[in-house]
Amino acid sequence: MKNKFLIVLFALGLVQMSCSDYLDVNESPNNPTKESVPANLILAGAMETIYPTQSNTMNRLGNAFMNTWGPNVNSFTGGFADEFSLAIDNTFYAGIWSGLYLGIYPFQTIIDSEGNDFNNHKAIAMIMKTFYMQYIVDLYGDVPYSEAFKAGDNLTPKYDDDQAIYRDLIVQLNAAIALIDSNSGSAVGDEDIIFGGSMATWKSFANTLKVKILIREATRAETNSDSQTYLNDQFALLAGETFFTDDVTINPGYSNAEAAQQNPFFGTYGEDTNGNVTTTNNFIRGSEYAIQFLQGSTTGVNDARLGRIYRPNSAGNFVGIRQGETTAATPLSGLGAGLLVGSSQDGYLMTSAEAFFLLAEAYERGYLAGDAATAYNSGIEASFNLLGATGAMTYYNQPSISYAASTNKIESIMTQKWIAVNGINAIESWIDYTRTGFPVVPLPTTAQFPDKPNRLMYPNSEFSGNAANVPAQTQADAFNTTIFWGN
């Protein structure tokens, strides 16, 4: 495990070479260049470099927007002010843009490498690029794609149409699967810190990722015949394919040996290497709405995941902060042991629960042949298992939770998905809300707009470094326009 982490550290040094917009890599005779480093030495670092943007930054935004986190107002002032006001601008969570674009570049380096020796590595890189490129489109819409990731060859890439990018992501996944099926590359080993070199698993994950990409467009397809035809055709090609429904985890050898080796989520939201809680751990508290929901305020059912997602306060009670409020009469509940396991805990790119809820939606909408209720129940079971909670079957058999008794199946799926990604990959819930309208959660008391934005705004770095191509955009556009799948 130590050797694996050393490989990651070496690769990180390669992917963090001096850069500017879209990674203008400056070659030096004293340093290795991307062309001189084989793909197997880049892969692990590429995977680890980009992951904290998902686990920390995107996750934090999703939890704030979807009313599962709030600030510890008993110890801090001004927490989540920008998130709760909804008054986003070109600086708001700009780290998502830079983190994802910089993070994808090493995967592109692997894809562009010459020769067939590393075809399996190329296939993995294509799948990983697709996984994160989808998020860029989901959060921003039209973005640089076809001319991006070319380093110094093009520092001002054009913006591509969001729907066209989505279409090409499916093409890239098909190409990755074809490379895997060709069985022409050298074996992948410990440098694969996600699936340990199992190409069959990568193939099944690519199929699951196709479902994730396609199902985003499902609401649009209800009123758009072109989307409906496209989805029907693409889902038909997935009939009989194998989907990966276990947790997709990453772990290069996380430990508490030093700060750089900690799981990035735990190191930020949990404890330092000496076992002291971090400032961020002291800051994050559960929201009143989420805690009361898990206590049964809406469903009438106590959810056993409550005590795993959140921890009781000093009096042994679960108490959340209403988003936007600046005072609290009692101590508040922080993050629970189901989320904060330890420095060496796995990171989650996609949980089993998320995969099952994707399939449940595809089954419910009739795009794939399968039983939506079974997938829905499996998603709940997977969420309980990940968090270390018990009683999943008893829970989902309650009338207010039961899939069979639900009068709005899509809302039920989105609600359970909202619970399952809470604190893990909460950005998914905001994306789901913008495309389906579910789940409906209260706005903060300080919200300046009647609803959440549909997208993020392009960062200032684009207006200074790629001004000729970045589309004109106002704050109102973030609320009044949607990603293509929201139309």
N, C-alpha and C positions, 0 to 999 in steps of 0.2 A: 504494500500500500504506500509506503514511503517512496519507493522508486516511481510509482505512478504519479505521485504529486510532484516529484522532481521533473518528470517529463512535462507536466503541465506548466511548471514554473519556467522551464526552458522555452516552451512554446509561447508562453505569455510574453517573454522578452522579444520574440520574433513578431508577434502581432501588435505589439505596442511600440514599434519603431516610430520615429518622428513622423507626424502626419498633420494634415490640415483637412479642409473640407474634402469628403469622400476619399480620405487617406492618400494624400500626396506623399508617397514613400520616397524619401531621399536616400539614395544608395550611398554607402560609404565603403571604401576598400577595407576598412577595419571591422566591418560588421557583416554578418550573413544577410543575404538578400532573400526575398521570397522565392526567386527562381532557383536558388541553390539549396533550399531546404526541402527535403522530401515530405510528401503529404502526411506520412504517418507521424512525423514530428510536429505537425501543425494542428492535427485534429483535436487532441485533448485540450490544448490551450484555447482553441477556437470555441469549443463547447463551453468551457468554464468562463471565458471572458464575457460572453454575452448574457449568461444566465442571470447575474445579479440585476440587470435591467428589468428582467421579468419578475424575479422573486421579490425584489425590494421596491423599485420605483413604480412599475406598472401595477403591482399588487397593492401598494399603498394608495394609489389614485383610485383603483377600483373599490377598495374598502371605504374610502371617503365618499365617493360619489354614490355608492349603493347602500349607504347608511348601516355599515357594520362596525366602523371604528369612529372614535371621537377622541378629544384630547383630555388629559388629566387636568381639569381646570382647577383642582385643589393645589396644584404645584406649578402650573405653567399658565402663561397668558398669551392670547393671540394664536393659539393652535388651530391649524387647518382653516385659517381665516380666508385664504384665497379659494380653497376647495369649497368651502361652505357658501361663500358669496356667489359662486359660479361666474364671477367676473373674470373670465380667462383672457389672456393676452398672448403675445408672441414669446413671452418668457415662461409661461405656465408649463411646467413639467417638460421643459425643452430637453432635459436629459434623456427622455425616451427616444427622441429623434436621433440624437448623437449616439446614444448607447446602442441602438439597434443598427444604425448604418455602419458605425465603426465595427460593431460585432459581427456583421455579416461578411465584411471584407475578407477575413481569413478563409471563410468557406469558399468564397469566389476564387481565392488563390489556389485552393485545392482543385476546384472544378477546372480551372484553366491550365493546370499542370499538364505537361506533355507526357505521352506514352500511355500504355495500357496497364502498367504494373500496379497502379493504384486505382483501378476502376471501382473497386468496392469503396475505397475512401471517397472517390468522387461522388458515388451514389449517395453515400451518407451526407456529404457536404451539400448536395442538391436538395436532399430532404430537409436538412437543417435550415438552409437558406429559405426554402419555401415556408417552413414553420414560422420563421420570424418575419419574413416579408409580408405574410398575410396580416400580421399585427400592424405593420406600418400602414398598409392600405386601410385596415379597419379603423385606425385612429386618425388618419389624415386624408384619405381619399386619393386624389391624383398625386403621384409622387415620382421622383426619379427612379427608374428601373432599368430600362434597356441600355442606357448610357451610364448608369451608375457603376460603382465598384471597379473603375478603370484606373484608379490612382492618378498619377500625373498626366496620363494620356487624355483625361477629360475632367477638369475640375468644375465645369458648369454643365452638368447633364440636363437634358430636357426632362420635363414632367410627362409621364405617361398616364393615359386614362385608367382610372381605377378598375373598371370592369375588364379592360383588356389585360391588365396585370393579373387579375384573378383567373382569367381564362388561361393565361400562360403558366400560372402556377400548377394547374392540372397537367399541362403538357410537360412541365419539368418533372413532376412526380412520375409520370409515365416513362420518361426517359431514364429516371433513376431506377425504376423497377426493371426496365430493359437491361440496364447495366448489371444489375444484380443477377438477373436471369442468364446473362451471357456467361457468368462464372469465369470471367477472364482476368480478374484482378487477384493480387496477392491477398492472403488472409489478413484480416484485421484482428488485432490483439488488444492488449490493455489500453492502447491509446483511445479506444472507444469506451469512454467513461459513462456511457448511457446503456448500451446493450451488450457490452463485452465482446463485440465482434460477430454477433449472431445476425447474419444477413437475412435469414428468414424472418427474424423479428423486425428488422428494418423494413422489409417489404410489407408486412402486415400493418406496421405503424403508418407507412405511406398510404395504405388504403384507408385507415382511420382518418388520416389527415385530409384525404380527399372528401370524406363525408363532412368533416368540419368546414372545409372550404365551400362545398356545394350547399350545405344546409343554411349557410349565412344568407343565401339568396332566396330562401324558401318563401319568406313573406312577400317579397317582390313578385315572385312567380304566381302568387294568388291573383294578381291583376295584370301581369305582363306576359303575353303569350310567348315572346322570344325566350324569356327566362324559363318559363314552364317547359318549353320544348328542350332547351339546353339541359335542364336538370333531369328531365325524363330520360334523355339520351345518355347522359353521363352516369346516372344511377343504374341504368340498365347494364352498363359495362361492369358495374361492381357486383352484379348478381353472382352469388357463389364464391366470392372472394373471402379471404380470411381477414378479420379485423383484430387489431391488438386492443385488448380491453383490460390489461393490467396497468399498474402505475408506470408511467414513463419517468424514470428517476435518473438523476445525475449525481455522481459522487467520485471525485478524483482522489479521494483519500482525506476527506474532511476530518479534522481533529482539533483539539485545543492546544496543540503544541505551540502555535503562534497565531497571531490574529489573522494572517493571510491564509491560514489553513482551515479556518472555521467555515462551516456552512454559512454562506453570506446572509441568509435570512436570520439564522440564530445569532450570528455575530452582531447583527444590527438590532434586532428586536428582542433578543434574549439576554445573553451574558457575555462578558469578555472571557479571556482565557484563564483568568483567576477566579472565575465564578461570581463576579460582581455584576449585578444587573446593569444594563446599559442605560444611558440617558433616554434613548428612544423607547426602551422597555418601560421606563417610568412615565413616559409621555403618552403612549398609546393606551387607550381604554376602550372598552366595549361600548357600543351605542345603546341608548335606551331602547330604541325600536327593535334592534336585533335580539337583544337579551329578552325582552318581553315577548317577542315572537316565539323564541325557543321555549319560553315558559308557558306558551299556549294561549297568549292573548288573542290571537286570531283563530287558531285551529282548535283550541281547547285541549291540546295534547302536549304534555311535557316531553320535550325532546332531550334524550340522554346525551346528545352531543353538546349541550349547553356547557356542562362542566369540563369539557375537553377543549372547546374553542375559547372559552373564557375561564378565568379563575375567580373564586369568590373573594370578596373584600375582606378586610381584617375582622369583620363581624361574622363572617361566614355566609354572607348574602351575595346574591348576584344583582349588581346595581350598575346601570349604564348611564351615560350622559346623553341628553337630548342634543342632537347636532345643532350648533349655533348658540347654545346656552353658555354662559361664562361663569356660572357658579353651580356648586353641587352641595347639598346639605350633608351628604354622607360620603365616605370613601367609595371609590369606584372600582369596578372589576377590570383587571388587565387581561392579557393574553394567557390562554390556558396551556396545560401540559400536552395536549394533543397536537398543538402547533409548535411548541417549544420543547423539543425532545432533548437536544444536546448538540454540542459542536459538531459531532460526526454524523448528524442526521442527513438522510438523503434530501436532495432537492427535487422538486416536482415540476417537470415540464408540462405534463398532462396527467391528471389522475385517472384512475380506473373509473371513478364516479363520473367524471366529465365525459369519458368515452361512451359509457353506457347511456348517459342522457342524450348525447348526440345521436346514438342509434335509436333511442326511444322516439326522438323527434322525427327521424327519418322513417321509422316504422309507422308512426301515427299519421304522418302526412302521405303515406302510401308510396314513398319513393323506393323503399327496400322491403322485401318480404321478411317479416319477423313480428314478434309479439311485443308491442309497445309496453304493455303492463309488466312483462317479465324484465325487460330492459330497465324500466323505471325502478322496479323493486331492486334489481341488481345494482343500480346506481346508488340507491339509498344504503344498501348493505355495504358497498365498497366505501362509502363515506364514513359509515360507522366504524368499519374495520380500520381505516387509515387513522382515524382519530383515537382509536382505542375505546370506543363506546360499545355498549351491548344493548340488545333488545330491538334490533332493526325490524325483525319480522312483526313483532307486536306493534311497533310504531306504524309501519306502512299498512297494516291491516285496520287501523282506526278509520272510521268513516270519513273524517275530514282530511285524511291523508291518502286514503285508498284511491288508486288510479281508476278502478272501475266506477267508483262513486263520483269522480270528478266531473263537473259540468264544463270545465274548460281545460282540456288535456295539456295544451301548450303552456298555459299559465302554471299548471301543476309541475310540469317538467322544469320550467324556468325557475320556479320557486325553490324546488329541491336542489337545482344546480346552484342557485344563489347561496344556499346553506353550505353546500359541499365545497365551493371554491372560497368561502369566507376565510381570509387570512392566508390562503394558499396561492390562488391565481385569480383574485377577485376582479381583475380587468375583464374577465370573460362575462361577468354579470352586467357590467356597463354596456359592453358590446351587444349582449343579448337584449338588454332593455331598449337600446336604440333601434334594433331591428324588429322586435316583437311587441314592445310596450310592457313587457313583464320581466321581473315582478315590479309591481308598483310599490315604491317605498316613499315615506315622507321626505319632503325637502327640508334642509336646515332652516331654522328660524331666521337666519340672516341671508337667505337666498335673495338675490336681486333680480332673478328671472323666474318665470312661472314653471320652467322645466329645466332639466339638465341639458347641457350642450350635446349635439350629435357627433361632434368631432373635436379634435384639438386643432390649434392654430399653428401654422408653419412658424418655426423659430426664427429669431432675428438673424441667426447665422446664415439663413437662406437669403434674406433680403440684402445682406451685405456681401455674401460670397457667390450668390447665384441669382442676382437680381433680374437678369434678362429672362429667366425662365420661370421663377416662382410665380404662381398665380396671385393676382391681387386678392386681398382677403380682408374683411372687417370682422370685428367681434360678432356682429349680427349674423354673419355667414355661418359661424360655428353653431348657431341655434336654428337658422332658417334653411340651411342646406344640409343634405345628408350624403353619406357614402352611397355609392350606386345601389347597394342592396337594400337601402332604406327607402328607396323611391317606390 
